[in-house]
Amino acid sequence: MNTDRIQRPEARVLAEEEFVRFADLTASLTPAEWATPTDCTGWDVRAMVLHVLGSADAQASVPQFLHQLRRGIPLNKEIDSHHWVDGLNELQIRERSHLSNDEVAAQVQSVGPKAVKGRWGTPPPMRYVPIPFGAPVGWKPLKYLLDVGFTRDVWAHRIDIHAVIDRPMNLTADHDGRLVADIVTEWAAIHGEPFELVLGGPAGGKFTQGVDGERVEIDAIEFIRVLAGRRAGTGMLSHPLPL
């Protein structure tokens, strides 16, 4: 693998653009689409958007972030929690459930720039605080979440929504393709096995590691959905990378 990883200047451009694309999608949703179940258990499209909004609110405001930590983590005891962030996600949805769909869409549109500004305003010492992400990622500095993790989360949920509303997704090589390539590079480094990966679509490309590895051909976005656990994978695709 020789794909350049996403560095901080590019990461900010990608973060800003992903919020714009997610906000555009949110603003276009019909009443029926808001109520459509997603592949994330227990979440319809509305709940998913509320989570994205709540997460962005925390990125934009340190007091809101601390509030979500303080009130969200205890919620893990009353829900079927699989990760410590589940309680935060639940709180984000509960505390915004009173908003109308139009209000949610408006807030998603306005919070994006504030969220990016908040992330890039994090003091350098804080950026290196270790955070447990769970297997297979393990412990990473906070900057991993600030630079690419939050952007991947918004992007993955944009993919989730398009998958269930059955509308074409706005995909470009310079945005979605970069996110895909960065994920492939990290995924390859984690599992370390040889492979030849041919990803179709505007966000795709060809990636190899080692020699005599398994050859896999799949649409780039379907590949991401498999890695993220939305679809089952076999062979090389049995190695996950939660987003």
PEMO-V272688 format. One record per pair of residues at least 24 apart in sequence whose ideal C-beta (glycine too) atoms are under 8 Angstrom apart, sorted by the first residue. I is the first residue (numbers start at 0). J is the second residue. Records with the same first field share a line. If there is no record, write none. Layout:
I = J ; J
//
This chain:
0 = 183 ; 184 ; 187 ; 188 ; 206 ; 207 ; 208
2 = 180 ; 181 ; 183 ; 184 ; 206
4 = 181 ; 184 ; 185
5 = 146 ; 147 ; 177 ; 178 ; 181
7 = 146
9 = 177
10 = 146 ; 147 ; 150
11 = 115 ; 119
13 = 150 ; 174 ; 177 ; 178
14 = 114 ; 115 ; 118 ; 149 ; 150
15 = 111 ; 112 ; 115
16 = 174
17 = 150 ; 153 ; 154 ; 157 ; 174
18 = 55 ; 107 ; 110 ; 111 ; 112 ; 114 ; 115 ; 153
19 = 111
20 = 157 ; 169 ; 174
21 = 51 ; 107 ; 111 ; 153 ; 154 ; 156 ; 157
22 = 104 ; 107 ; 108 ; 111
23 = 169
24 = 157 ; 160 ; 161
25 = 103 ; 104 ; 107 ; 108
26 = 104 ; 107 ; 108
28 = 100 ; 104 ; 160 ; 164
30 = 100
32 = 160 ; 164
33 = 100
35 = 163 ; 164
36 = 163
37 = 159 ; 160 ; 162 ; 163
38 = 159 ; 162 ; 163 ; 224 ; 229
39 = 159 ; 229
42 = 92
44 = 160 ; 163 ; 164
45 = 100 ; 103
46 = 92
47 = 156 ; 159 ; 160
48 = 103 ; 104 ; 107 ; 156 ; 160
49 = 91 ; 92 ; 95 ; 96 ; 98 ; 103
50 = 88 ; 91 ; 92 ; 156
51 = 107 ; 152 ; 153 ; 156
52 = 91 ; 95 ; 103 ; 106 ; 107 ; 110
53 = 87 ; 88 ; 90 ; 91 ; 92 ; 94 ; 95
54 = 87 ; 88 ; 91 ; 149 ; 152 ; 153
55 = 107 ; 110 ; 111 ; 113 ; 114 ; 153
56 = 91 ; 110 ; 114
57 = 87 ; 91
58 = 113 ; 114 ; 115 ; 117 ; 118 ; 149
59 = 110 ; 113 ; 114 ; 116 ; 117
60 = 113 ; 117
61 = 117
67 = 91
82 = 133
83 = 131
114 = 149
118 = 145 ; 146 ; 149
119 = 145
121 = 145
132 = 241
133 = 241
135 = 189 ; 190 ; 238 ; 239 ; 240
136 = 189 ; 240 ; 241
147 = 181
150 = 178
151 = 178 ; 182 ; 242
152 = 242
154 = 178 ; 242
155 = 223 ; 227 ; 242
158 = 220 ; 223 ; 224
159 = 229
162 = 224 ; 229
168 = 220
170 = 200 ; 201 ; 202 ; 220
171 = 201 ; 202
172 = 201 ; 202
175 = 201 ; 202 ; 219 ; 220
176 = 201 ; 202 ; 203 ; 204 ; 219
178 = 202
179 = 203 ; 204 ; 219 ; 222 ; 223
180 = 204 ; 206
182 = 223 ; 226 ; 240 ; 242
185 = 240
186 = 226 ; 238 ; 240
189 = 238 ; 240
190 = 235 ; 238
192 = 235 ; 238
194 = 235
196 = 222 ; 235
198 = 222
//
